[in-house]
Amino acid sequence: MVGISEIAKNVAKKTGVSQKQAKAVIKAFVEEIVDQVNKGNKVNLVGFGIFERRVQKARKAMNPRTKEIIHVPSKKKFAFRPSGKIKYQ
């Protein structure tokens, strides 16, 4: 798994800025995506994907221990739809 520090290191090499500056920009970028999605906006990063909130409909489910049918209310979920450029292996 690659973290922000590793990504910042690579971005710093590619752009000629310090790792500290690259890390600060990446953190601000991620925070902005989260803020926009939390406000209900879709964030479309061409060539990467779309971040958005979706509403999961209310449904009925079964408690596996008691076999009782329970009502699960609707809720908002975070979703990411990858671009066609993202390869699955």
C-alpha positions in Angstrom: 0.0 0.0 0.0 1.2 3.5 -0.8 0.5 6.4 1.5 0.5 10.2 1.2 4.3 10.4 2.1 5.3 8.1 -0.8 3.0 9.9 -3.2 4.4 13.2 -2.1 7.9 12.0 -2.6 7.1 11.0 -6.2 5.2 14.2 -6.9 8.1 16.3 -5.5 10.5 14.5 -7.9 8.3 15.1 -10.9 7.5 18.7 -10.1 10.6 20.0 -8.5 9.0 21.2 -5.3 9.9 20.0 -1.8 8.3 16.9 -0.3 6.8 19.0 2.4 5.1 21.3 -0.2 3.9 18.3 -2.2 2.4 16.7 0.9 0.6 19.9 1.9 -0.9 20.2 -1.5 -2.0 16.6 -1.6 -3.6 16.8 1.8 -5.5 20.0 0.8 -6.6 18.4 -2.4 -8.0 15.4 -0.6 -9.7 17.6 2.0 -11.4 19.6 -0.8 -12.7 16.5 -2.5 -14.1 15.3 0.8 -15.7 18.7 1.5 -17.3 18.9 -2.0 -18.7 15.3 -1.8 -20.1 16.0 1.7 -21.8 19.1 0.3 -23.6 16.8 -2.2 -21.4 17.7 -5.3 -19.9 15.2 -7.7 -16.2 15.5 -8.2 -15.1 14.5 -11.7 -11.4 14.0 -12.1 -11.0 13.3 -15.9 -8.8 10.2 -16.4 -9.2 9.1 -12.8 -12.9 8.8 -11.8 -15.9 10.4 -10.2 -16.5 10.8 -6.4 -20.1 11.2 -5.3 -22.7 10.6 -2.6 -25.4 8.1 -3.3 -28.6 7.3 -1.4 -29.0 3.6 -0.5 -32.7 2.9 -0.4 -34.4 1.6 2.8 -34.7 -2.2 2.8 -35.7 -5.1 4.9 -33.0 -7.5 6.3 -32.9 -10.5 8.5 -31.1 -10.8 11.8 -29.0 -14.0 11.3 -29.3 -14.9 15.0 -33.0 -14.5 15.6 -34.2 -14.7 12.0 -36.3 -11.6 12.7 -37.0 -9.3 9.8 -35.7 -5.8 10.5 -36.1 -2.5 8.7 -32.9 -0.8 7.6 -33.4 2.9 6.9 -32.1 4.7 3.9 -28.6 6.2 4.2 -26.1 8.2 2.2 -23.0 6.4 1.0 -19.8 7.5 -0.5 -19.1 6.1 -4.0 -16.2 6.2 -6.4 -16.7 5.3 -10.1 -13.3 4.7 -11.8 -12.3 6.0 -15.2 -11.8 3.5 -18.0 -8.1 4.2 -17.7 -8.0 2.4 -14.3 -7.0 -1.2 -15.1 -8.2 -4.1 -13.0 -5.9 -7.1 -12.8 
